[in-house]
Amino acid sequence: MITTNSLRGRVALMVGHCAGMVDLVALPVWVGTLISVYRFDPQQAGLLATLFLAGAVLASLVLAPFFQVLPGRVLATAGFAAAAVGFAVASTTPQFALLALLHAASGVAAGAALSVTHGTIARSHNPHRMFALVGMALGVFAIVFLGGTPVLVAQQGGAVLFQVFAGVMAVGALAAALAFPQPDTPTESGPSRGSSAPLPVAVWWGMLGIAALGLVQSMTFSFLERVGSDRGYGLQAVTGVLIALGVVNLFPAALAAVLEKRWSARSVLLAGPALQALLVVVIMNSPVFAPYAAAAAVFAAVMIFTHTFAFGVLARLDPSGRALAATPAMLMFGAAIGPILGGTLVKAWGYGSLGVAALLIDGLAMYAFARIHRSPAHAKPLPGVA
């Protein structure tokens, strides 16, 4: 039996995390390509990315409550394989309606696979460190993706972007088929913590905070490349910023693992949203290249670092893994709104409006994270949720 402690199991989870979280890396290139190559307006381009993310949210919400009885390897393999097919077909058409359908379908498939991946990570022996490990893998993937994909798109056209997505999903399916691990069962998860036990209220506050972080992340990240290009910085300079972002992303997950016992999770969860909002204001309002580049290079790292601590906190609050099997829903509920919200704001009021929105949304995230430590450890669930 392959476990999360084995090398094969860890590699499969790392690959699955990279495939399922491709939006965290790809949104600037994704939305930028839809605007510059496919000639969609910011709102349309944001809507296509939103449909992928909304599909992932739907799959995660449906599957997460049943995580403990789901066949992880089968679902991860089938989900990533179906997403690969969806993106492969997307590379053959410029039609908005068909692209919309394929984005939604691929999101459902990838979200199902990612849901069981994150649920399995949550039931490893040390969820905080395991999530940090897959976060480091995402950092390596970001360097490769952001360093190569914009150049390929510029040379070969927009279809190559979807071909790259299809390849990433196919690798995820292969890794899951060969080595997807069985989740560990922590000794403290007895019948009282099983699938029928209500989730603590603190978990719901944590989920809201993560959703708010994801909303600001995707809203800003979707237009990171566009704002640089529209200010005339040039393809080479903007691509350099994206590569720098990928390099920086190697470190936050590893740093979060090292600081797990040294830094207060409460402090991290309050400081993370504040720093995220400040970076958005700089990125979207800087009239010169240097502040834009510096803020953009570390922007995603703040989300990765903060989310690693949040993942560890929620894993301790809910050892069953159900809450964190809904990680795609937490992240992508906000992320699904982000591209279309960002596109609408940019279209109506310009890039600076994203900074104002970030201040408001990250304020909500800070409030939600503060409530985690004020809520009782166990409470009745929200209405209609087991």
C-alpha positions as CSV (number, residue, x, y, z in Angstrom):
1,M,0.0,0.0,0.0
2,I,1.3,3.4,-1.0
3,T,1.2,5.9,1.9
4,T,1.7,9.7,2.2
5,N,5.0,8.9,3.9
6,S,6.4,7.1,0.9
7,L,8.4,8.9,-1.8
8,R,6.0,7.7,-4.5
9,G,3.0,8.9,-2.6
10,R,4.5,12.3,-1.9
11,V,5.5,12.8,-5.6
12,A,1.9,11.9,-6.7
13,L,0.5,14.5,-4.2
14,M,3.0,17.1,-5.4
15,V,2.2,16.5,-9.0
16,G,-1.6,16.5,-8.3
17,H,-1.3,19.8,-6.4
18,C,0.6,21.4,-9.2
19,A,-2.0,20.2,-11.8
20,G,-5.0,21.1,-9.8
21,M,-3.7,24.5,-8.7
22,V,-2.5,25.5,-12.2
23,D,-4.6,28.7,-11.9
24,L,-2.4,29.9,-9.0
25,V,0.5,30.0,-11.4
26,A,-1.1,30.5,-14.8
27,L,-3.8,33.2,-14.4
28,P,-1.6,36.1,-15.7
29,V,-0.7,34.2,-18.9
30,W,-4.2,32.7,-19.1
31,V,-6.2,35.9,-19.0
32,G,-3.5,37.8,-20.9
33,T,-3.5,35.3,-23.8
34,L,-7.3,35.4,-24.0
35,I,-7.2,39.2,-24.3
36,S,-4.1,39.7,-26.5
37,V,-4.4,36.6,-28.8
38,Y,-8.1,35.6,-28.8
39,R,-9.2,39.3,-28.6
40,F,-11.7,38.9,-25.9
41,D,-12.3,42.0,-23.7
42,P,-11.2,41.9,-20.0
43,Q,-14.6,40.9,-18.8
44,Q,-14.9,38.0,-21.3
45,A,-11.4,36.8,-20.6
46,G,-12.1,36.9,-16.8
47,L,-15.4,35.0,-17.3
48,L,-13.6,32.1,-19.0
49,A,-11.1,31.7,-16.2
50,T,-14.0,32.1,-13.7
51,L,-15.9,29.2,-15.4
52,F,-13.0,26.9,-14.8
53,L,-12.7,27.9,-11.2
54,A,-16.4,27.8,-10.6
55,G,-16.4,24.2,-12.0
56,A,-13.7,23.3,-9.5
57,V,-15.7,24.9,-6.7
58,L,-18.8,22.9,-7.6
59,A,-16.9,19.6,-7.7
60,S,-15.3,20.2,-4.4
61,L,-18.5,21.2,-2.6
62,V,-20.2,18.1,-3.8
63,L,-17.4,15.7,-3.0
64,A,-15.8,17.0,0.1
65,P,-18.5,15.8,2.6
66,F,-18.0,12.3,1.3
67,F,-14.2,12.4,1.2
68,Q,-13.7,9.6,3.6
69,V,-15.5,7.0,1.4
70,L,-14.2,8.2,-2.0
71,P,-11.8,6.1,-4.1
72,G,-9.0,8.6,-4.2
73,R,-6.8,7.1,-6.8
74,V,-9.6,6.4,-9.2
75,L,-11.1,9.9,-8.8
76,A,-7.8,11.7,-9.1
77,T,-6.8,9.8,-12.2
78,A,-10.2,10.1,-13.9
79,G,-10.5,13.8,-13.0
80,F,-7.1,14.9,-14.3
81,A,-7.5,12.8,-17.4
82,A,-10.9,14.4,-18.2
83,A,-9.4,17.8,-17.7
84,A,-6.6,17.0,-20.1
85,V,-9.1,16.0,-22.8
86,G,-11.1,19.2,-22.1
87,F,-8.1,21.5,-22.6
88,A,-6.9,19.5,-25.6
89,V,-10.2,20.2,-27.3
90,A,-10.1,23.9,-26.2
91,S,-6.8,24.3,-28.1
92,T,-8.7,23.6,-31.4
93,T,-11.3,26.4,-31.2
94,P,-11.5,30.2,-30.9
95,Q,-15.2,30.2,-30.3
96,F,-16.2,31.8,-27.0
97,A,-19.2,29.7,-26.3
98,L,-17.4,26.4,-26.8
99,L,-14.4,27.6,-24.8
100,A,-16.8,28.6,-22.0
101,L,-18.3,25.1,-21.9
102,L,-14.8,23.4,-22.0
103,H,-13.5,25.7,-19.3
104,A,-16.4,24.8,-17.0
105,A,-16.1,21.0,-17.7
106,S,-12.4,21.0,-17.2
107,G,-12.8,22.8,-13.9
108,V,-15.3,20.2,-12.6
109,A,-12.9,17.4,-13.6
110,A,-9.7,19.1,-12.1
111,G,-11.6,20.2,-9.0
112,A,-12.7,16.6,-8.3
113,A,-9.2,15.4,-8.6
114,L,-7.8,18.2,-6.5
115,S,-10.4,17.7,-3.8
116,V,-9.3,14.1,-3.0
117,T,-5.6,15.3,-3.3
118,H,-6.0,17.9,-0.6
119,G,-8.2,15.7,1.6
120,T,-5.4,13.1,1.5
121,I,-2.8,15.7,2.4
122,A,-5.0,16.8,5.3
123,R,-4.9,13.2,6.6
124,S,-1.2,12.8,6.4
125,H,0.9,12.6,9.6
126,N,1.9,16.3,9.5
127,P,-0.5,18.2,7.2
128,H,1.3,21.6,7.7
129,R,4.6,20.1,6.4
130,M,3.0,18.0,3.7
131,F,1.2,21.1,2.4
132,A,4.4,23.0,2.5
133,L,6.1,20.3,0.5
134,V,3.5,20.4,-2.3
135,G,3.7,24.2,-2.1
136,M,7.5,23.9,-2.9
137,A,6.7,21.7,-5.8
138,L,4.3,24.4,-7.1
139,G,7.1,26.9,-6.8
140,V,9.3,24.8,-9.1
141,F,6.4,24.3,-11.5
142,A,5.8,28.1,-11.5
143,I,9.3,28.8,-12.7
144,V,9.1,26.3,-15.6
145,F,5.6,27.5,-16.6
146,L,6.1,31.2,-16.3
147,G,9.5,31.1,-17.9
148,G,8.5,29.1,-20.9
149,T,4.8,29.5,-21.6
150,P,4.6,33.2,-22.5
151,V,7.4,32.7,-25.0
152,L,5.6,29.7,-26.6
153,V,2.4,31.7,-26.8
154,A,4.2,34.6,-28.5
155,Q,5.9,32.3,-31.0
156,Q,3.1,29.7,-31.7
157,G,-0.2,31.3,-30.8
158,G,-2.8,31.0,-28.1
159,A,-3.6,27.4,-28.8
160,V,-0.3,26.3,-27.3
161,L,-1.5,27.6,-23.9
162,F,-4.3,25.0,-23.7
163,Q,-2.0,22.3,-25.1
164,V,0.3,23.0,-22.1
165,F,-2.6,22.8,-19.7
166,A,-3.6,19.5,-21.3
167,G,-0.1,18.2,-20.8
168,V,0.0,19.2,-17.2
169,M,-3.3,17.5,-16.5
170,A,-2.2,14.4,-18.3
171,V,1.0,14.2,-16.1
172,G,-1.3,14.6,-13.1
173,A,-3.5,11.7,-14.2
174,L,-0.4,9.5,-14.8
175,A,1.1,10.2,-11.4
176,A,-2.3,9.5,-9.7
177,A,-2.7,6.2,-11.6
178,L,0.8,5.0,-10.6
179,A,1.2,6.3,-7.1
180,F,-1.7,8.1,-5.5
181,P,-1.5,7.2,-1.8
182,Q,-4.0,6.1,0.8
183,P,-4.7,8.7,3.5
184,D,-3.4,8.1,7.0
185,T,-6.0,7.8,9.7
186,P,-4.9,9.9,12.8
187,T,-5.5,8.1,16.0
188,E,-7.6,11.0,17.3
189,S,-10.2,10.7,14.6
190,G,-12.8,8.4,16.2
191,P,-16.5,8.1,15.6
192,S,-17.1,11.5,17.0
193,R,-14.9,13.0,14.3
194,G,-16.3,11.0,11.5
195,S,-18.3,12.0,8.5
196,S,-21.5,12.7,10.6
197,A,-19.8,15.0,13.1
198,P,-20.5,18.7,12.6
199,L,-17.5,20.9,11.6
200,P,-16.4,23.4,14.3
201,V,-17.6,27.0,13.8
202,A,-13.9,28.0,13.8
203,V,-13.4,25.9,10.6
204,W,-16.1,27.9,8.8
205,W,-14.4,31.2,9.7
206,G,-11.1,29.8,8.4
207,M,-12.7,28.7,5.2
208,L,-14.2,32.2,4.7
209,G,-10.8,33.8,5.3
210,I,-9.1,31.5,2.8
211,A,-11.8,32.3,0.2
212,A,-11.3,36.0,0.7
213,L,-7.5,35.5,0.2
214,G,-8.2,33.5,-3.0
215,L,-10.5,36.2,-4.3
216,V,-7.9,38.9,-4.0
217,Q,-5.2,36.6,-5.3
218,S,-7.1,35.7,-8.5
219,M,-8.5,39.2,-9.1
220,T,-5.1,40.7,-9.0
221,F,-3.1,37.9,-10.6
222,S,-5.4,37.7,-13.6
223,F,-4.3,41.2,-14.6
224,L,-0.7,41.2,-13.4
225,E,0.6,40.7,-16.9
226,R,-1.9,43.0,-18.5
227,V,-1.2,46.0,-16.3
228,G,2.5,45.7,-17.0
229,S,2.0,45.4,-20.7
230,D,-0.6,48.3,-20.9
231,R,1.9,50.5,-19.1
232,G,4.5,49.8,-21.8
233,Y,7.0,47.8,-19.9
234,G,7.4,45.3,-22.7
235,L,7.1,41.5,-23.1
236,Q,10.7,40.9,-21.9
237,A,10.4,42.9,-18.8
238,V,7.0,41.6,-17.8
239,T,8.1,38.0,-18.5
240,G,11.1,38.6,-16.3
241,V,8.8,39.7,-13.5
242,L,6.8,36.5,-13.9
243,I,10.0,34.4,-13.8
244,A,11.1,36.2,-10.7
245,L,7.7,35.5,-9.2
246,G,8.2,31.8,-9.9
247,V,11.7,31.8,-8.3
248,V,10.4,33.6,-5.2
249,N,7.6,31.1,-4.9
250,L,10.2,28.4,-4.2
251,F,10.7,29.7,-0.7
252,P,7.4,30.6,1.1
253,A,6.2,27.0,1.6
254,A,9.6,25.9,2.8
255,L,9.8,28.9,5.1
256,A,6.3,28.1,6.5
257,A,7.5,24.6,7.3
258,V,10.6,25.9,9.1
259,L,8.6,28.5,11.1
260,E,5.7,26.2,11.9
261,K,6.6,26.0,15.7
262,R,8.4,29.4,15.8
263,W,5.7,31.8,14.5
264,S,2.2,32.2,15.9
265,A,-0.3,31.0,13.3
266,R,-2.7,33.7,14.5
267,S,-0.1,36.4,13.8
268,V,0.6,35.0,10.3
269,L,-3.1,34.8,9.5
270,L,-3.7,38.4,10.4
271,A,-0.5,39.8,8.8
272,G,-0.9,37.9,5.5
273,P,-4.1,39.6,4.2
274,A,-2.8,43.0,5.2
275,L,0.4,42.5,3.3
276,Q,-1.5,41.1,0.3
277,A,-3.7,44.2,0.1
278,L,-0.7,46.5,0.3
279,L,1.0,44.7,-2.6
280,V,-2.1,45.0,-4.8
281,V,-2.3,48.7,-4.2
282,V,1.4,49.0,-5.3
283,I,1.0,46.8,-8.3
284,M,-2.1,48.5,-9.7
285,N,-1.1,52.1,-8.9
286,S,2.7,52.3,-9.4
287,P,3.5,54.7,-12.3
288,V,7.0,53.2,-12.8
289,F,8.4,49.7,-13.3
290,A,10.5,49.1,-10.2
291,P,7.8,49.1,-7.5
292,Y,5.5,47.2,-9.8
293,A,8.1,44.5,-10.4
294,A,9.1,44.2,-6.7
295,A,5.5,43.9,-5.5
296,A,4.5,41.5,-8.3
297,A,7.5,39.2,-7.6
298,V,6.5,38.5,-4.0
299,F,2.7,38.8,-4.5
300,A,1.9,35.1,-4.8
301,A,4.4,34.1,-2.1
302,V,2.3,35.9,0.5
303,M,-0.7,33.7,-0.4
304,I,1.3,30.5,-0.4
305,F,2.9,31.3,3.0
306,T,-0.4,32.3,4.7
307,H,-2.4,29.5,3.2
308,T,0.2,26.9,4.5
309,F,-0.4,28.1,8.1
310,A,-4.2,28.2,7.5
311,F,-4.1,24.6,6.2
312,G,-2.3,23.4,9.3
313,V,-4.7,25.2,11.6
314,L,-7.8,23.8,9.9
315,A,-6.3,20.3,9.8
316,R,-5.9,20.4,13.6
317,L,-9.5,21.6,14.0
318,D,-10.9,18.9,11.7
319,P,-8.8,15.7,11.7
320,S,-11.5,13.9,9.5
321,G,-10.1,15.7,6.4
322,R,-13.5,16.8,5.2
323,A,-12.9,20.5,5.6
324,L,-9.6,20.4,3.7
325,A,-11.0,18.1,1.0
326,A,-13.0,21.3,0.3
327,T,-9.8,23.3,-0.1
328,P,-10.5,23.7,-3.9
329,A,-13.9,25.2,-2.9
330,M,-12.4,27.5,-0.3
331,L,-9.7,28.8,-2.7
332,M,-11.6,28.7,-5.9
333,F,-14.9,30.1,-4.6
334,G,-13.1,33.4,-4.2
335,A,-10.8,32.7,-7.1
336,A,-13.8,32.0,-9.4
337,I,-15.2,35.4,-8.7
338,G,-11.8,37.1,-9.0
339,P,-11.2,37.1,-12.8
340,I,-14.7,38.3,-13.7
341,L,-14.8,40.8,-10.8
342,G,-11.4,42.1,-11.8
343,G,-12.3,42.3,-15.4
344,T,-15.5,44.2,-14.6
345,L,-13.6,46.7,-12.3
346,V,-10.8,47.2,-14.8
347,K,-13.3,47.7,-17.7
348,A,-15.4,50.2,-15.7
349,W,-12.8,52.1,-13.5
350,G,-9.3,51.1,-14.5
351,Y,-6.6,49.1,-12.7
352,G,-6.5,51.3,-9.6
353,S,-10.0,50.1,-8.6
354,L,-8.5,46.6,-7.9
355,G,-6.4,48.1,-5.0
356,V,-9.6,49.5,-3.4
357,A,-11.3,46.2,-3.7
358,A,-8.3,44.4,-2.2
359,L,-8.3,46.6,0.9
360,L,-12.0,45.8,1.5
361,I,-11.8,42.0,0.8
362,D,-8.6,41.5,2.8
363,G,-10.2,43.4,5.7
364,L,-12.9,40.7,5.7
365,A,-10.2,38.0,5.6
366,M,-8.5,39.5,8.6
367,Y,-11.8,39.6,10.5
368,A,-12.5,35.9,9.6
369,F,-9.1,34.7,10.7
370,A,-9.3,36.6,13.9
371,R,-12.6,34.8,14.6
372,I,-10.9,31.3,14.4
373,H,-9.4,31.7,17.8
374,R,-12.5,33.2,19.4
375,S,-14.9,30.5,18.3
376,P,-15.5,27.4,20.4
377,A,-13.7,24.3,19.1
378,H,-17.0,22.5,18.4
379,A,-20.3,24.0,17.4
380,K,-23.3,23.3,15.3
381,P,-22.7,23.5,11.6
382,L,-24.1,26.1,9.3
383,P,-27.7,25.3,8.2
384,G,-28.0,22.6,5.7
385,V,-24.3,21.4,6.1
386,A,-23.4,18.2,7.8
